[in-house]
């Protein structure tokens, strides 16, 4: 146990992820599972960290030949269909869409 070193940076990012999930009405189980999976998938971990720090995406992560923006657009379309709208309006939670996008990409790996 004496050799255990915890990165306070990772703890800070985990807390930020929990806050994002909470703000997006995604439960703690979603957050914890997403975090565990992000630690395994560095490319998506880096994407989410970049988003947390810059409110933008790198769009470097790729799964099956599709980038994050491809998956993001697909999630937006799902949102539009579920809300019976042609466009996502101001009530569309873009952070929630991004978190669901990252989840979808992990699931597709």
LONUBA-539291 format. One record per residue: residue in three letters; x, y, z of N, C-alpha, C in turn. Coordinates in steps of 0.001 Angstrom, whole numbers. Example, Ala and Ser with C-alpha at 12.3 -4.5 7.8 and 13.67 -1.06 7.14 Angstrom:
2
+------+---------+---------+---------+---------+---------+---------+---------+---------+---------+
: code :   neast :  nnorth :     nup :  caeast : canorth :    caup :   ceast :  cnorth :     cup :
+------+---------+---------+---------+---------+---------+---------+---------+---------+---------+
:  ALA :   13190 :   -5690 :    7800 :   12300 :   -4500 :    7800 :   13200 :   -3300 :    7800 :
:  SER :   12850 :   -2250 :    7080 :   13670 :   -1060 :    7140 :   12900 :      30 :    7870 :
+------+---------+---------+---------+---------+---------+---------+---------+---------+---------+
END
This chain:
109
+------+---------+---------+---------+---------+---------+---------+---------+---------+---------+
: code :   neast :  nnorth :     nup :  caeast : canorth :    caup :   ceast :  cnorth :     cup :
+------+---------+---------+---------+---------+---------+---------+---------+---------+---------+
:  UNK :     814 :   -1196 :       0 :       0 :       0 :       0 :     861 :    1264 :       0 :
:  UNK :    2082 :    1171 :     514 :    2956 :    2331 :     585 :    3344 :    2834 :    -799 :
:  UNK :    3303 :    1984 :   -1808 :    3697 :    2380 :   -3155 :    2538 :    2941 :   -3975 :
:  UNK :    1372 :    3005 :   -3374 :     197 :    3492 :   -4078 :     257 :    5014 :   -4205 :
:  UNK :     213 :    5497 :   -5440 :     214 :    6935 :   -5698 :   -1070 :    7257 :   -6455 :
:  UNK :   -1858 :    8135 :   -5879 :   -3092 :    8549 :   -6531 :   -2871 :    9868 :   -7256 :
:  UNK :   -3339 :    9926 :   -8449 :   -3242 :   11162 :   -9220 :   -4414 :   12064 :   -8834 :
:  UNK :   -4124 :   13183 :   -8237 :   -5205 :   14101 :   -7873 :   -5865 :   14671 :   -9118 :
:  UNK :   -5099 :   14677 :  -10203 :   -5658 :   15152 :  -11464 :   -6806 :   14237 :  -11907 :
:  UNK :   -6594 :   12917 :  -11813 :   -7656 :   11979 :  -12195 :   -8859 :   12114 :  -11276 :
:  UNK :   -8628 :   12337 :  -10001 :   -9741 :   12537 :   -9075 :  -10535 :   13785 :   -9447 :
:  UNK :   -9827 :   14830 :   -9831 :  -10493 :   16069 :  -10256 :  -11339 :   15837 :  -11506 :
:  UNK :  -10783 :   15082 :  -12475 :  -11537 :   14790 :  -13692 :  -12747 :   13899 :  -13400 :
:  UNK :  -12578 :   12955 :  -12498 :  -13711 :   12102 :  -12122 :  -14820 :   12944 :  -11500 :
:  UNK :  -14461 :   13855 :  -10618 :  -15459 :   14733 :  -10002 :  -16146 :   15598 :  -11051 :
:  UNK :  -15377 :   16096 :  -12003 :  -15956 :   16903 :  -13084 :  -16921 :   16061 :  -13922 :
:  UNK :  -16529 :   14816 :  -14207 :  -17419 :   13925 :  -14953 :  -18710 :   13697 :  -14177 :
:  UNK :  -18601 :   13473 :  -12870 :  -19796 :   13286 :  -12037 :  -20696 :   14517 :  -12102 :
:  UNK :  -20093 :   15713 :  -12070 :  -20874 :   16949 :  -12178 :  -21556 :   17060 :  -13534 :
:  UNK :  -20826 :   16729 :  -14598 :  -21414 :   16769 :  -15943 :  -22587 :   15801 :  -16051 :
:  UNK :  -22386 :   14581 :  -15544 :  -23452 :   13577 :  -15593 :  -24659 :   14032 :  -14782 :
:  UNK :  -24407 :   14577 :  -13611 :  -25495 :   15062 :  -12768 :  -26268 :   16176 :  -13467 :
:  UNK :  -25553 :   17132 :  -14046 :  -26196 :   18235 :  -14775 :  -26994 :   17725 :  -15973 :
:  UNK :  -26542 :   16605 :  -16552 :  -27206 :   16027 :  -17729 :  -28261 :   14990 :  -17347 :
:  UNK :  -28563 :   14897 :  -16062 :  -29565 :   13938 :  -15543 :  -29200 :   12491 :  -15851 :
:  UNK :  -27913 :   12195 :  -15807 :  -27433 :   10823 :  -15969 :  -27010 :   10349 :  -14587 :
:  UNK :  -27442 :    9163 :  -14205 :  -27243 :    8710 :  -12834 :  -25799 :    8326 :  -12513 :
:  UNK :  -25566 :    8087 :  -11235 :  -24232 :    7744 :  -10754 :  -23691 :    6467 :  -11346 :
:  UNK :  -24558 :    5519 :  -11605 :  -24114 :    4259 :  -12218 :  -23573 :    4518 :  -13626 :
:  UNK :  -24269 :    5352 :  -14383 :  -23793 :    5722 :  -15716 :  -22407 :    6355 :  -15605 :
:  UNK :  -22262 :    7291 :  -14671 :  -21000 :    8006 :  -14487 :  -19876 :    7047 :  -14113 :
:  UNK :  -20126 :    6195 :  -13134 :  -19083 :    5272 :  -12673 :  -18660 :    4301 :  -13770 :
:  UNK :  -19627 :    3767 :  -14480 :  -19321 :    2827 :  -15559 :  -18565 :    3529 :  -16682 :
:  UNK :  -19010 :    4727 :  -17024 :  -18325 :    5492 :  -18064 :  -16883 :    5772 :  -17648 :
:  UNK :  -16678 :    6179 :  -16411 :  -15332 :    6475 :  -15927 :  -14427 :    5245 :  -16010 :
:  UNK :  -14928 :    4113 :  -15549 :  -14140 :    2880 :  -15597 :  -13756 :    2534 :  -17035 :
:  UNK :  -14691 :    2702 :  -17943 :  -14414 :    2401 :  -19349 :  -13460 :    3423 :  -19970 :
:  UNK :  -13582 :    4681 :  -19567 :  -12674 :    5714 :  -20086 :  -11229 :    5432 :  -19692 :
:  UNK :  -11026 :    4872 :  -18515 :   -9669 :    4564 :  -18069 :   -9025 :    3488 :  -18931 :
:  UNK :   -9845 :    2690 :  -19599 :   -9349 :    1636 :  -20486 :   -9154 :    2158 :  -21911 :
:  UNK :   -9954 :    3135 :  -22310 :   -9936 :    3666 :  -23678 :   -9348 :    5080 :  -23672 :
:  UNK :   -8038 :    5160 :  -23754 :   -7320 :    6434 :  -23632 :   -7757 :    7470 :  -24656 :
:  UNK :   -8063 :    7046 :  -25872 :   -8463 :    8015 :  -26895 :   -9739 :    8751 :  -26499 :
:  UNK :  -10704 :    8029 :  -25951 :  -11951 :    8662 :  -25529 :  -11768 :    9425 :  -24212 :
:  UNK :  -10900 :    8922 :  -23364 :  -10538 :    9638 :  -22130 :   -9973 :   11008 :  -22501 :
:  UNK :   -9040 :   11026 :  -23457 :   -8442 :   12289 :  -23899 :   -9478 :   13226 :  -24500 :
:  UNK :  -10424 :   12675 :  -25261 :  -11493 :   13497 :  -25850 :  -12317 :   14177 :  -24754 :
:  UNK :  -12698 :   13412 :  -23744 :  -13547 :   13967 :  -22695 :  -12784 :   14978 :  -21841 :
:  UNK :  -11535 :   14706 :  -21568 :  -10722 :   15668 :  -20814 :  -10586 :   16974 :  -21582 :
:  UNK :  -10356 :   16862 :  -22877 :  -10252 :   18060 :  -23708 :  -11563 :   18846 :  -23658 :
:  UNK :  -12674 :   18135 :  -23724 :  -13981 :   18788 :  -23649 :  -14145 :   19510 :  -22304 :
:  UNK :  -13741 :   18839 :  -21225 :  -13866 :   19446 :  -19896 :  -13045 :   20732 :  -19789 :
:  UNK :  -11900 :   20751 :  -20413 :  -11009 :   21897 :  -20290 :  -11283 :   23007 :  -21303 :
:  UNK :  -11825 :   22645 :  -22480 :  -11962 :   23629 :  -23561 :  -13383 :   23798 :  -24092 :
:  UNK :  -14331 :   23001 :  -23603 :  -15711 :   23031 :  -24115 :  -15749 :   22836 :  -25629 :
:  UNK :  -14869 :   21972 :  -26100 :  -14767 :   21634 :  -27519 :  -14235 :   20204 :  -27606 :
:  UNK :  -14213 :   19638 :  -28790 :  -13711 :   18271 :  -28941 :  -12501 :   18248 :  -29862 :
:  UNK :  -11668 :   17235 :  -29664 :  -10505 :   17032 :  -30525 :  -10897 :   16348 :  -31832 :
:  UNK :  -11848 :   15452 :  -31749 :  -12310 :   14630 :  -32865 :  -11213 :   13710 :  -33404 :
:  UNK :  -10356 :   13220 :  -32505 :   -9312 :   12273 :  -32894 :   -9733 :   10832 :  -32661 :
:  UNK :  -10637 :   10616 :  -31710 :  -11068 :    9259 :  -31408 :  -11838 :    8687 :  -32589 :
:  UNK :  -11565 :    7421 :  -32887 :  -12179 :    6768 :  -34042 :  -12546 :    5333 :  -33674 :
:  UNK :  -13735 :    4932 :  -34074 :  -14200 :    3559 :  -33887 :  -14835 :    3105 :  -35192 :
:  UNK :  -14368 :    2002 :  -35706 :  -14914 :    1427 :  -36944 :  -14923 :    2449 :  -38091 :
:  UNK :  -13887 :    3269 :  -38161 :  -13767 :    4231 :  -39246 :  -14580 :    5501 :  -39068 :
:  UNK :  -15262 :    5642 :  -37941 :  -16059 :    6844 :  -37690 :  -15474 :    7608 :  -36507 :
:  UNK :  -15486 :    8934 :  -36632 :  -14950 :    9796 :  -35587 :  -16045 :   10217 :  -34610 :
:  UNK :  -15627 :   10895 :  -33568 :  -16561 :   11348 :  -32540 :  -17689 :   12185 :  -33128 :
:  UNK :  -17380 :   13061 :  -34067 :  -18439 :   13895 :  -34643 :  -19483 :   13056 :  -35386 :
:  UNK :  -19068 :   11974 :  -36013 :  -20021 :   11085 :  -36688 :  -21003 :   10491 :  -35674 :
:  UNK :  -20452 :   10011 :  -34565 :  -21297 :    9445 :  -33511 :  -22164 :   10527 :  -32872 :
:  UNK :  -21615 :   11727 :  -32709 :  -22349 :   12837 :  -32111 :  -23567 :   13206 :  -32961 :
:  UNK :  -23363 :   13285 :  -34256 :  -24476 :   13608 :  -35161 :  -25562 :   12531 :  -35063 :
:  UNK :  -25144 :   11277 :  -34971 :  -26102 :   10183 :  -34829 :  -26910 :   10335 :  -33537 :
:  UNK :  -26251 :   10700 :  -32449 :  -26963 :   10915 :  -31178 :  -27926 :   12095 :  -31281 :
:  UNK :  -27521 :   13149 :  -31980 :  -28421 :   14291 :  -32175 :  -29660 :   13886 :  -32973 :
:  UNK :  -29462 :   13039 :  -33969 :  -30616 :   12561 :  -34748 :  -31565 :   11753 :  -33864 :
:  UNK :  -31002 :   10915 :  -32998 :  -31840 :   10146 :  -32055 :  -32631 :   11092 :  -31166 :
:  UNK :  -31969 :   12139 :  -30693 :  -32634 :   13128 :  -29860 :  -33790 :   13771 :  -30627 :
:  UNK :  -33526 :   14187 :  -31869 :  -34557 :   14840 :  -32669 :  -35750 :   13927 :  -32913 :
:  UNK :  -35495 :   12655 :  -33183 :  -36585 :   11700 :  -33400 :  -37373 :   11509 :  -32106 :
:  UNK :  -36673 :   11344 :  -31000 :  -37338 :   11124 :  -29716 :  -38175 :   12335 :  -29304 :
:  UNK :  -37752 :   13523 :  -29714 :  -38480 :   14742 :  -29356 :  -39330 :   15282 :  -30504 :
:  UNK :  -39444 :   14463 :  -31553 :  -40288 :   14797 :  -32689 :  -40033 :   16212 :  -33202 :
:  UNK :  -38750 :   16498 :  -33439 :  -38410 :   17818 :  -33963 :  -37409 :   17666 :  -35110 :
:  UNK :  -37438 :   18627 :  -35990 :  -36523 :   18587 :  -37127 :  -35137 :   19096 :  -36737 :
:  UNK :  -35087 :   19915 :  -35713 :  -33809 :   20469 :  -35244 :  -33784 :   20374 :  -33730 :
:  UNK :  -32561 :   20320 :  -33197 :  -32464 :   20360 :  -31744 :  -32523 :   21812 :  -31298 :
:  UNK :  -33402 :   22066 :  -30384 :  -33608 :   23436 :  -29919 :  -32761 :   23771 :  -28714 :
:  UNK :  -33065 :   24902 :  -28109 :  -32285 :   25348 :  -26956 :  -32424 :   24419 :  -25745 :
:  UNK :  -33476 :   23607 :  -25731 :  -33665 :   22680 :  -24614 :  -32818 :   21408 :  -24763 :
:  UNK :  -32142 :   21251 :  -25885 :  -31286 :   20085 :  -26130 :  -29991 :   20231 :  -25327 :
:  UNK :  -29726 :   19268 :  -24468 :  -28531 :   19296 :  -23621 :  -27359 :   18690 :  -24398 :
:  UNK :  -26531 :   19553 :  -24950 :  -25413 :   19101 :  -25785 :  -24380 :   18301 :  -24994 :
:  UNK :  -24213 :   18623 :  -23730 :  -23288 :   17851 :  -22896 :  -23811 :   16438 :  -22714 :
:  UNK :  -25094 :   16307 :  -22489 :  -25696 :   14975 :  -22363 :  -25480 :   14181 :  -23655 :
:  UNK :  -25702 :   14847 :  -24786 :  -25503 :   14188 :  -26077 :  -24054 :   13728 :  -26215 :
:  UNK :  -23112 :   14563 :  -25801 :  -21696 :   14184 :  -25892 :  -21391 :   12986 :  -24998 :
:  UNK :  -21893 :   12991 :  -23778 :  -21660 :   11861 :  -22869 :  -22258 :   10574 :  -23428 :
:  UNK :  -23444 :   10655 :  -24000 :  -24059 :    9480 :  -24628 :  -23262 :    9044 :  -25854 :
:  UNK :  -22693 :   10011 :  -26555 :  -21854 :    9704 :  -27715 :  -20620 :    8917 :  -27301 :
:  UNK :  -19955 :    9371 :  -26264 :  -18767 :    8675 :  -25773 :  -19139 :    7261 :  -25329 :
:  UNK :  -20278 :    7134 :  -24647 :  -20757 :    5822 :  -24228 :  -20987 :    4918 :  -25441 :
:  UNK :  -21604 :    5456 :  -26486 :  -21872 :    4696 :  -27708 :  -20577 :    4230 :  -28367 :
:  UNK :  -19583 :    5096 :  -28371 :  -18308 :    4738 :  -28979 :  -17610 :    3635 :  -28192 :
:  UNK :  -17676 :    3705 :  -26882 :  -17091 :    2644 :  -26049 :  -17820 :    1327 :  -26317 :
:  UNK :  -19122 :    1389 :  -26377 :  -19914 :     173 :  -26623 :  -19630 :    -429 :  -27990 :
:  UNK :  -19287 :     423 :  -28954 :  -19024 :     -53 :  -30316 :  -17631 :    -690 :  -30458 :
:  UNK :  -16755 :    -447 :  -29495 :  -15383 :    -994 :  -29569 :  -15380 :   -2471 :  -29298 :
+------+---------+---------+---------+---------+---------+---------+---------+---------+---------+
END
